[in-house]
C-alpha cells in the first residue's frame, strides 16, 4: 500500500490500524498512524458516564478531522491530543 492508502486505512478500525502498521508504508504514513492510535486509545475514556459521553463526541470529531486530513494528504494535528507521539 502507498502512504495515502495506509494513512486512510489507519483511521478505519483497530484492524485497519494493525494492517497499516504491519503491511503498509509505515514511514510515509507514520504521522497518521500515530494520530489514529492516539485517537483510538483516548476514545476508551468515553466509557465514563456523563463526561465520557461529551469526550466521546469530541473523539468522533477528532476522528473525522484526522480522516479528512489523511484523505487530503495533510499533516494536521487534531485538537488537544494531537501533539502526543506514541510512535517514534
ROMI-166828 format. One line per 5 residues: number of its first residue (from 1); their letters; for each residue y, x, z of N, C-alpha, C. Coordinates in Angstrom, 3 decimals. Atoms other than C-alpha are relative to their C-alpha. Last residue first. Layout:
<recs>
NUM = A = Y:X:Z:Y:X:Z:Y:X:Z | ...
</recs>
This chain:
<recs>
88 = XXXXX = -0.820:-1.189:0.305:7.314:8.898:17.171:-0.307:0.499:-1.382 | 0.672:-0.933:0.905:6.058:5.376:17.682:0.937:1.152:-0.319 | 1.345:-0.187:-0.530:7.209:3.393:20.708:-0.800:0.980:-0.845 | 0.908:-0.689:0.926:10.921:3.638:19.983:-1.332:0.225:0.685 | 1.211:-0.494:-0.655:13.208:1.137:21.716:-0.924:0.597:-1.044
83 = XXXXX = -0.114:-1.445:-0.214:16.597:0.871:19.988:-1.235:0.607:0.663 | 0.150:-0.783:1.213:15.836:-2.544:18.515:0.043:1.504:0.183 | 1.224:-0.801:-0.116:15.261:-4.294:21.842:-0.189:0.948:-1.182 | 0.505:-0.292:-1.349:18.713:-5.812:22.453:-1.192:0.952:0.037 | -0.848:-0.071:-1.197:19.412:-7.001:18.878:-0.804:0.250:1.285
78 = XXXXX = -0.179:1.334:-0.567:17.044:-6.132:15.999:0.832:0.124:1.276 | 0.635:0.209:-1.301:17.615:-2.794:14.307:0.246:-1.428:0.464 | -0.889:0.612:-0.985:18.444:-2.821:10.612:-0.778:-0.214:1.295 | 0.415:-0.414:-1.343:16.532:-0.419:8.370:1.023:-0.486:1.013 | -1.089:-0.508:-0.827:16.872:-2.167:5.016:-0.562:0.407:1.356
73 = XXXXX = 0.153:-1.449:-0.162:14.131:-2.635:2.425:1.193:0.629:0.709 | -1.142:-0.610:0.698:15.295:-6.198:1.601:-0.010:1.524:0.059 | 0.028:0.496:1.381:11.861:-7.608:2.506:1.111:0.641:-0.817 | 1.116:-0.664:0.683:11.753:-5.403:5.610:-0.080:-0.432:-1.461 | -0.395:-1.394:0.219:15.232:-6.559:6.697:-1.105:0.761:-0.736
68 = XXXXX = -0.987:0.011:1.086:14.165:-10.190:6.210:0.463:1.417:-0.312 | 0.712:0.292:1.238:11.069:-9.586:8.337:0.943:-0.006:-1.194 | 0.765:-1.183:0.390:13.100:-7.912:11.073:-0.731:-0.202:-1.302 | -0.957:-1.035:0.405:15.627:-10.753:11.221:-0.720:1.260:-0.479 | -0.520:0.395:1.317:12.823:-13.334:11.267:0.984:1.050:-0.520
63 = XXXXX = 1.084:-0.158:0.965:11.076:-11.503:14.131:0.485:-0.336:-1.412 | 0.140:-1.439:0.270:14.349:-11.180:16.056:-1.073:0.259:-1.054 | -1.183:-0.384:0.775:14.935:-14.948:15.720:-0.066:1.489:-0.354 | 0.215:0.552:1.344:11.369:-15.610:16.878:1.171:0.364:-0.909 | 0.979:-0.864:0.670:11.943:-13.247:19.818:-0.316:-0.499:-1.406
58 = XXXXX = -0.693:-1.226:0.394:15.113:-15.133:20.810:-0.942:0.940:-0.758 | -0.859:0.373:1.138:13.171:-18.400:20.786:0.744:1.223:-0.505 | 0.877:0.221:1.145:10.530:-16.799:23.003:0.783:-0.389:-1.245 | 0.355:-1.331:0.511:13.203:-15.484:25.393:-0.883:-0.128:-1.238 | -1.224:-0.486:0.655:14.532:-19.034:25.777:-0.269:1.369:-0.617
53 = XXXXX = -0.148:0.817:1.200:10.994:-20.199:26.501:1.243:0.414:-0.777 | 0.873:-0.490:1.054:10.434:-17.319:28.866:0.123:-0.781:-1.291 | -0.661:-1.155:0.602:13.407:-18.306:30.964:-0.807:0.552:-1.166 | -1.453:0.192:0.138:11.866:-21.739:31.559:0.692:1.179:-0.679 | -0.619:1.326:0.146:8.270:-20.707:32.388:1.530:0.069:-0.013
48 = XXXXX = -0.682:0.342:-1.243:7.202:-17.073:31.805:0.672:-1.365:-0.182 | 0.897:0.868:-0.766:4.836:-16.956:28.823:0.592:-0.404:1.351 | -0.347:1.407:0.187:7.708:-15.657:26.665:-0.943:-0.947:0.736 | -0.798:0.485:-1.136:7.280:-12.180:28.108:0.337:-1.476:-0.117 | 0.919:0.373:-1.074:4.469:-11.548:25.596:0.742:-0.515:1.235
43 = XXXXX = 0.282:1.436:0.127:7.105:-11.600:22.873:-0.950:-0.474:1.085 | -0.986:0.717:-0.803:8.228:-8.178:24.135:-0.175:-1.514:-0.100 | 0.224:-0.285:-1.422:4.998:-6.666:22.822:0.983:-0.762:0.894 | 1.240:0.639:-0.445:5.214:-8.387:19.429:-0.267:0.242:1.485 | -0.188:1.454:-0.027:8.873:-7.469:18.945:-1.260:-0.695:0.512
38 = XXXXX = -0.885:0.311:-1.130:8.269:-3.828:19.924:0.192:-1.511:0.115 | 0.757:-0.239:-1.231:5.301:-3.541:17.548:0.825:-0.362:1.230 | 0.972:1.088:-0.120:7.239:-5.134:14.673:-0.810:0.141:1.292 | -0.722:1.224:-0.335:10.163:-2.754:15.217:-0.960:-1.168:0.208 | -0.478:-0.109:-1.376:7.843:0.276:15.298:0.711:-1.283:0.430
33 = XXXXX = 1.205:0.091:-0.834:6.052:-0.771:12.110:0.395:0.057:1.472 | 0.369:1.411:-0.095:9.467:-1.412:10.546:-1.289:-0.204:0.798 | -1.047:0.762:-0.683:10.768:2.088:11.292:-0.437:-1.446:0.213 | 0.068:-0.247:-1.443:7.493:3.800:10.371:1.026:-0.826:0.769 | -0.297:1.262:-0.671:7.385:2.205:6.911:0.028:0.144:1.514
28 = XXXXX = -1.065:0.717:0.698:7.520:5.315:4.726:0.448:-1.254:0.719 | -1.243:-0.777:-0.068:5.546:7.416:7.201:1.162:-0.731:-0.652 | -0.531:-0.034:-1.356:2.838:4.807:7.743:1.333:0.740:0.085 | -0.861:-1.174:0.077:2.214:4.030:4.078:0.738:0.122:1.333 | -1.200:0.008:0.824:-0.526:1.533:4.801:0.715:1.339:-0.027
23 = XXXXX = 0.235:-0.101:1.428:-4.111:1.539:5.942:1.218:0.113:-0.875 | 1.203:-0.701:0.439:-4.277:2.173:9.670:-0.079:0.217:-1.511 | 0.148:-1.296:-0.667:-0.807:1.343:10.942:-1.157:0.797:-0.600 | -1.129:-0.860:0.373:-0.058:-1.399:8.416:-0.143:1.388:0.611 | 0.201:-0.391:1.397:-3.527:-2.912:8.836:1.106:0.947:-0.444
18 = XXXXX = 1.089:-0.981:0.030:-3.074:-2.893:12.618:-0.279:0.491:-1.414 | -0.525:-1.229:-0.591:0.306:-4.613:12.288:-1.058:1.093:0.001 | -0.865:-0.628:0.998:-1.164:-7.164:9.917:0.584:1.304:0.507 | 0.912:-0.576:0.994:-3.915:-7.883:12.436:0.801:0.702:-1.088 | 0.564:-1.206:-0.610:-1.322:-8.364:15.157:-0.931:0.690:-0.982
13 = XXXXX = 0.813:0.313:-1.188:0.396:-10.785:12.788:-0.407:1.307:0.657 | 0.716:1.268:0.129:2.931:-10.881:9.923:-0.814:-0.394:1.226 | -0.617:1.100:-0.736:5.564:-8.276:10.806:-0.862:-1.254:0.036 | -0.092:-0.333:-1.424:3.523:-5.203:9.827:0.564:-1.149:0.821 | 1.277:0.340:-0.638:2.623:-6.792:6.475:0.063:0.258:1.502
8 = XXXXX = 0.110:1.459:-0.076:6.282:-6.677:5.392:-1.261:-0.412:0.743 | -1.032:0.505:-0.905:6.741:-2.998:6.201:-0.115:-1.500:0.195 | 0.405:-0.350:-1.354:3.423:-2.047:4.583:0.997:-0.544:1.013 | 1.097:0.897:-0.345:4.397:-3.906:1.412:-0.465:0.253:1.426 | -0.546:1.353:-0.129:7.741:-2.086:1.277:-1.089:-0.982:0.430
3 = XXX = -0.769:0.136:-1.237:6.209:1.330:2.021:0.527:-1.412:0.195 | -1.258:-0.737:-0.006:3.525:1.146:-0.671:0.788:-0.328:1.273 | -1.185:0.840:0.000:0.000:0.000:0.000:1.242:0.881:0.000
</recs>
